[in-house]
């Protein structure tokens, strides 16, 4: 098993496809660009970029490439690439697709009685006490067993450990008995164990089928933990949706006994690397027009090679609970964050080698590096044809608008970090 401790996940590819955020509200009929503030009738967001509701139909995704190469492909669980006809998983290269939602929603939890009828695609309605993660794991294992004699791609995309935090209750008690640290949420700990159980069942099934040695397994996540109520990312700054390291760095673990030796790597990788890596692992030709931003990790995984030098770009021109529109770039040891709705103090600059916890903003002290990375960021965004934030004409300056800017985001992250430090001192 080879791991990359807390590596960076997907943000660069979305800038190129303009699928830069998860939408709420009614699904659009296709992959056109939408003005978020207009289609939701929002007047409080004064600076927002257009974005898509679905991955453009012109994009050939990994499942399609592997299906073309003779693989049987299956998808199970959460899908955020298009929740409208012609954009479901079975429209994008998956021969089997089960358990994705017909309508996006966050409020239902992880048991069957929390969900409206007919919401899980291609599955019978779950019984009230059914745990959704168990159902999806069962379906994924059945798919693998049915295709054990041929190459297959199985994608299990769990709804756990997303909020609301509704774990199996029998697992919570033991975590309540443990001493609290900065991590002090027994329900969330139990939900993490539920996810671990699923992974364990999958690996056990692969082993029982005699496929363990020659099966590539990748485990990763889409963002850092949601702080401060749910989990802690201390000592890193922030968490989910923040532009800081705790929001951008995630576990990335690879298991392929026949090819990959156990160990860890400090190489900086991103989610877009999965596409070319899996094509290479399958012995299929690359599709550089579709995985423009990714690198083939197989030389790194199998030979210990060093990745070529590159800049990593993050582009989120929208609002969350924690931040307003921003872009960020990491190159060598340096990371620059740019906020778009702040005329003064728009930049944060960190040396991640010397300051991985992002405590020392060098934007003023090292103006030369700040300007160099800012120019590099402009070049990359233009080359990607990224959608940029524009003023909302319906915004009323007298209203209480969401003007989340550098100071707001930085203050919030530091406040939450202080919460975790105070817990450790107790």
N, C-alpha and C positions, 0 to 999 in steps of 0.2 A: 504494500500500500504506500503510495507516494502522496505527500501532502504539501500544499503551498499555504502556509499559515496566513489566513485572513487576506486573501487576494482580492483584487478589484473585480467587480462584476460589471454587467452590461450598462453602458451609457453612451459609448461612442457610436455604435451602429444606429440607435434611434435618431441621432442628429441627422444622419444621412437619409433615413426613411421618413422622417417627420412624425414617427410614432413615439412621441416623447413623454406621454403621461397616460395613466389609466383614467378613463373618463367615467363620470357618473351621470346618470340620466338615461334617456332613451337611446338605444343604439342607432347609429346612422345606417343608411341603406347600402353604403359602399365605403371605399377608402378615400373619399375626398377630404380635403382640408376643411376644418371647422374653426370658426371663431368661438372660442370657449365662452367668452363673456356674453356673446349675442345669443347662442343657442340655449344657454341656461338662463338668460335674462338677468345676468349678474351685472350690477353697476358698481360693486364695491372693489372689483379688481381693475386697477387703473392701467396696468402694464402687463400685457399677456401676449403670448405667441399663438398662432394657429397650430393645430395638430390634427392627426388622423385618429379615427376610431378603430381602424383596422390596418393590418400590415398590407401595403400595396400588393395588388394581385400580380404585379410584374416581378416581385421578389420570389426567387426559388429558394425555399428553406431546406434545412438539412434533411428532413424527412423525405422530401421529394427527390433529393439527390440520392439518398440511400435506396429509396424505392426503385428509382431508375437503375440502380446498380444491383438489383435482385434481392433486396432486403424486404422482409415483411415488417411493417411498421405499426406500432400501437401507441396510443396516447391515453392517459388516464388522469383526470383531475382538472386542475385550474388552468384556464386558457385565457390569455389577455391579448391575443393577436387578431381578434375580430369576433364580436358576438352578434353576427348578422349573417343571413344566408349567403353562401358562396365564400365565406371566410372562416367557417368552422374547421376544426382539425382535419376532418375527413375531406375537406376541400383543398387542403394544403399538403397532401402527400401521405397522410396516415390512413392505412387500410382499415384499422379499427380505432374508434375514438369513443370513449365512455366517461361519463362523470363530469364533463364540463358543464358550466351553468348556462342556461338559456338567457338569463338576465344577471347582470353584475350586481352583487350585493355584499355587504360586509357584516350584517347584523345577526346572522342566523346561527353561528356557532358550529359545533362539530358532531352533533347528534341528529338522528333522523327526524325527531319531532320538532326541530327548529326550522325545517325547510318547507317551502310551499310545494305542493304536489306538482309533479311533472318538471321540476327544475333541473334535475340531473339528466343530461342527454344520454339516451340509449341504455338507461338503467331503469329497473323497476323502482317505484318510490320506496325509500328506505323505511323500515319499521321505526317506531319512536325511539327505541333504545339502541338502534344500530349506530355504531361509530363510523363516520364517513371514511376516515383513514383506513379502517380495516376493510371496508368494501372495496376501496380503490386498490389496496394491496392485493386482495384476493383476485381481483380482475386482472391485475398486471401479471401475477404469478400464473394464472390460467392461460393468459396469452403466451407467456414464455414457454409453458409446457406444450402448448399446441403447435409451437414453431421451433421446438428444440432441435429438429433435424435440418434446419435451414438457417441462414443468417437472419437475425432480427434486430430491430431497434425498439426498445421499450422505454417510454418516457413516463415516469410517475411524478406528477406535479401536485403535491399535497396542498390542501387548504390549511393544514397545521404547518407552522405554529402561529398562524395569523390570528389576530383578535377577531371576535371575542374569545377569551380564554376559557374554554369549557372542556377540561380534560376528563379522563375516566377517574371517577372519584376515589376508587380504591387505591390509586397511586399517589394521592395527595398527602395522606397522613404522614408518611415517612419523611417527606420534605418539611412538613410543619415541625417535626421534632428536631430538625437540624438547626444549628446555630446560624443566624442570619448574618450575612456580610453585606457587601454592596448588592449582591443577589439575594433578594428576600421575598420572592413571589413563589410560594409552593405550588400554586395552580399552574404557573408557567413551567416550572421545573417538571411537573408531571406531564405536561403536554410535550415537552422535549423528549421525555422518556417514551411517550407514545410514538413519536417520530423515530426514535432509535429502534423501537420494537419493529416497526415497519421495515426499516433498512435491514435489520437482522433476519427477518423472515424472507426478504428477497434474496439475500446472500445465501441463506440456507437452501432455498429452492434451487438456485443456480448450482450449488455444490451437489445436491442430490441428483440433479440431471446430468452430472458429469461434465459440466461446462465451465467450471470455475477457472481452470487454467487459461482458457482462451476466450474469456468474456471480459470486455472492457467495461468497468463500472465507474461512473463519475457521480460524485455527490457534491452539491453546492447549494447556495442560497441566492436570493435576488437582492438582498440589502441587509444592512446591519439591524440589530434589534431595536424595537420601538421603546424609547425611553420617555420618562423615568418610571412610569407606573408598572410596566410589564417586565422589563429586564434592564440590565446594566451593561454598558460597553466600556466601562471604566478600565484603564485610565485614558482611553481615547475620548475625543470630543464628540458630543452629540450622539446620533443614532439614525434610525430610519428617516430618510428624506432630508437630513442635514447635508451640507456640502463638505463636512469634515470626514476624517478617516473612519470614524465609527459607523457612518452611514454607507461608506463605499467599499469597505473591506469585508470579505466574507470567507468562510471556509471553502476550500476547493481540494477535494480528495479523489485520487485516481487509484483504482485497483485493477491490475491485470497481471497476475502472477507469471504468466509465460513471457511477458515482455518487460514489465516495469519492476525494478528492484525497490524494496522498501527504502524510505528516506524522506527527507524534507528538502525544500528548495526555497530560496529567498528571491527567486526571479519574480518580477512583477508581471502578472498576466491579467487578461480580461475575458469576459464571457464570450466575446466574438471569436476567441481562439478555439472554442469547442468545435465549430463547424469545420475548418480546415484540418484540425487534428483528427476528427473522426473519419473524414474522408481518407486521410492518409492511413489511419489504422485499418480501414476497410480495404485498402489497396485500390481505391477509386481515384480518378484524376481530380485535381483541384478545380474549383470554379471561382477564380479570382475576381470575376465581375460581380459575384454574389457575396463573397466573404472578404471584401476589400480591406477591412480593418483588423482582421484576425491573422494570427500566426500559427503555423503547424508546430505543435508542442512535442511531437513524437521524437525528434532528435534530443530534446531536453529530457524527456521521460525515459528514453531507452539508452541514451549515450552520455547523459550529463552535459550536453552542449549548452552554450550560452545563447540566449535570445539576442537578436539584433537590437540595436538601440532604436527606440521609438518614443514618440510622445503619446500619451494617453489623454484623451479628451472626454470631458463630461459636460453634457448640455441639458439643462432642465429649465426651460424658459417659462415656468409656471409657478403657482403658489402651492404651498402645503401648510400644515400647522406650524412649521418651523422655519420656513424660508420663503423668499420671493424669487423671481427669476434670476438664475445664475448660470454661469459656465465656469469650468475649471480645467486646468491643464497640468499634467505631471510630466516632467522631463528630467531625466537623471535624478538628482537629489531634490529637485525643487517642485513646489506645487503653488500655483497661483489660482485664486478664486476671484471671480469678477461678479459683482452684483449690478444688475441693470437698472434698478429703480432708486439709485442713490447717487446724486450728483457729487457728493462729498464723501470721501472715504470709501471708494468703490472696491478697493482691492485688499485682499489678504494674501500674504506671501510667506511661505514656510519652507525651511530646509528640513525635509522629512528624515534625513539621516541623523542630523543633530537634534531634531525636535519632532519626534514622531507623534507626540501628543498635541502638537499645534498650539503651543503656548506663547510663542514669540513671533509676533507679526513683524516681518522685515520689509514690508512694502515701502515704508518711508526711508529706512536706513539703506536699502539696496535698490534704489530707483532704476539702476541699469538693468538688473535682472528682472525686475517687475515689468519694465517696458519691453524687454526682449521677449518675455513669455506672453505678454499681452499682444504683441505683434504676431507672434507665432499662432496664438489662439485665433486671431482675426483671419489669418491665412487659411487655417484648417476649417473654420466655420464656413468661410466663403467657398472653399473647394467642395465641402459637403453639401452645399446649398441648404444649410440649416435654416429653419424658420426662426426669426428673431422677434423679441417682444416689441409690440407697438402700443401706442396710447389707445385706450378705450374711449371712443367719442362719447359714450353714454355716462362716463364717470362724472360725478358731481363733486367738485372739490370740497363742498361743505359737509358732505356725508362722511361717515366714519369708514374710510376706505382701508383696504388691506395693503398697507405700504411696507410690507416686510422687507427690510433692507439689511445691510451689513451689521449695523449695531444691534438690531433686534435679534438676528440669528446668532451672533456671537454671544450676546448677553444671555440668551436662552440656553445655549450649549454650556456656558460656564456655570450658570445657575444649576443646571442638572448635574454637572460634574461635581459641584460643591455638595449636592445632596448625597451622592455616592461616597464622597470622602468623609462626610459626617457620619454615615452609617458605619464605615470602617473604624472610626474613632470611638464608637460606642462600646 
